[in-house]
Amino acid sequence: MSSNDRTHQNAADTEKNRPTTTHPNPVSDLTDFQKRILAVLADNSRYGLAIKRELEDYYGKEVHHGRLYPNLNDLATKGLVDKSELDKRTNEYALTERGRRAIQADVRWLTERVEHDTPKPDEEADG
């Protein structure tokens, strides 16, 4: 067995031995900043500086490269974002199907809580 074959076999064994418990929402272990990145990518793929600008609009302050790119790489490693090279200096980031399902599940979870706790307009008038 070659060294490459052993590497693939070890990775397969590690995957089999992983605990089978899963979070109901795949983004439950992500930071809010990472969730915002997924939301930015929900409608269209973007290059890093375009993501940075949109996050700066959201936060109302500068988003440093040292914060953005490690988080993008982490999301790519988790399979939530696809990273591809546009040219030698620019990467493009796109939400994967897994990333889309994850952010949709998070939005559903939030919406259920907000709608549950928020009085309907006609209930507010009665109070």
C-alpha positions as CSV (number, residue, x, y, z in Angstrom):
1,M,0.0,0.0,0.0
2,S,1.4,3.4,-1.0
3,S,1.8,6.3,1.4
4,N,-1.1,8.1,-0.5
5,D,-3.3,5.0,-0.1
6,R,-2.6,4.9,3.6
7,T,-3.5,8.6,3.9
8,H,-6.9,8.0,2.2
9,Q,-7.5,4.9,4.4
10,N,-6.7,6.8,7.6
11,A,-9.0,9.6,6.6
12,A,-11.8,7.1,5.9
13,D,-11.2,5.4,9.2
14,T,-11.3,8.7,11.0
15,E,-14.6,9.6,9.3
16,K,-16.1,6.2,10.3
17,N,-15.0,6.7,14.0
18,R,-16.6,10.2,14.3
19,P,-19.4,10.5,16.7
20,T,-22.8,10.1,15.0
21,T,-24.5,12.9,17.0
22,T,-25.1,15.9,14.9
23,H,-26.4,19.3,15.7
24,P,-29.9,20.0,14.4
25,N,-28.4,23.1,12.8
26,P,-25.1,22.7,11.0
27,V,-24.2,26.4,11.8
28,S,-24.7,26.1,15.5
29,D,-20.9,25.9,16.1
30,L,-20.2,28.9,13.8
31,T,-19.6,32.4,15.1
32,D,-22.1,35.2,14.2
33,F,-19.4,36.7,11.9
34,Q,-19.2,33.4,10.0
35,K,-23.0,33.3,9.7
36,R,-22.9,36.8,8.3
37,I,-20.4,35.6,5.6
38,L,-22.7,32.8,4.6
39,A,-25.6,35.3,4.4
40,V,-23.5,37.6,2.2
41,L,-22.8,34.7,-0.2
42,A,-26.4,33.5,-0.2
43,D,-27.4,35.5,-3.3
44,N,-24.2,35.4,-5.3
45,S,-20.6,34.4,-5.3
46,R,-18.1,37.1,-4.5
47,Y,-14.4,37.8,-4.2
48,G,-12.9,38.6,-0.8
49,L,-12.9,42.4,-1.1
50,A,-16.6,42.5,-2.1
51,I,-17.5,40.3,0.9
52,K,-15.4,42.6,3.1
53,R,-17.3,45.7,1.8
54,E,-20.7,44.2,2.4
55,L,-19.7,43.1,5.9
56,E,-18.4,46.6,6.6
57,D,-21.7,48.0,5.6
58,Y,-23.5,45.6,7.9
59,Y,-21.2,46.3,10.9
60,G,-20.6,50.0,10.2
61,K,-16.9,49.6,10.8
62,E,-13.8,48.2,9.1
63,V,-13.5,44.5,8.8
64,H,-9.8,43.6,8.8
65,H,-8.3,41.1,6.4
66,G,-6.8,39.2,9.3
67,R,-10.4,38.5,10.5
68,L,-12.1,37.9,7.2
69,Y,-9.8,35.5,5.3
70,P,-9.1,33.0,8.2
71,N,-12.9,32.8,8.6
72,L,-13.5,32.3,4.9
73,N,-10.8,29.5,4.9
74,D,-12.5,27.9,8.0
75,L,-15.9,27.9,6.2
76,A,-14.3,26.4,3.1
77,T,-12.7,23.7,5.2
78,K,-16.1,22.9,6.8
79,G,-17.6,22.5,3.3
80,L,-19.9,25.5,3.6
81,V,-18.1,27.8,1.2
82,D,-16.3,26.9,-2.1
83,K,-13.1,28.8,-2.7
84,S,-11.8,29.1,-6.3
85,E,-9.0,31.1,-7.8
86,L,-10.0,33.8,-10.2
87,D,-6.4,34.9,-10.9
88,K,-3.1,34.7,-9.1
89,R,-4.2,37.3,-6.5
90,T,-7.9,36.9,-6.2
91,N,-10.1,34.1,-4.9
92,E,-13.8,33.8,-5.4
93,Y,-16.1,32.4,-2.7
94,A,-19.4,30.8,-3.2
95,L,-21.9,29.2,-0.9
96,T,-22.0,25.4,-1.3
97,E,-25.4,23.6,-1.2
98,R,-24.4,22.4,2.3
99,G,-23.8,26.1,3.3
100,R,-27.1,27.1,1.8
101,R,-29.0,24.5,3.7
102,A,-27.1,25.4,6.9
103,I,-27.9,29.2,6.7
104,Q,-31.5,28.4,5.7
105,A,-31.9,26.2,8.8
106,D,-30.4,29.0,11.0
107,V,-32.8,31.5,9.5
108,R,-35.8,29.1,10.1
109,W,-34.7,28.6,13.7
110,L,-34.5,32.4,14.3
111,T,-37.8,33.1,12.5
112,E,-39.6,30.5,14.6
113,R,-38.5,32.1,17.8
114,V,-39.2,35.6,16.7
115,E,-42.6,34.8,15.3
116,H,-43.5,32.8,18.4
117,D,-42.6,35.6,20.8
118,T,-43.8,38.5,18.7
119,P,-47.5,39.5,19.1
120,K,-49.5,39.7,15.9
121,P,-50.5,43.3,14.9
122,D,-54.1,42.8,16.0
123,E,-53.0,41.5,19.4
124,E,-50.9,44.7,20.0
125,A,-54.0,46.8,19.4
126,D,-56.0,44.9,22.0
127,G,-53.3,45.3,24.7
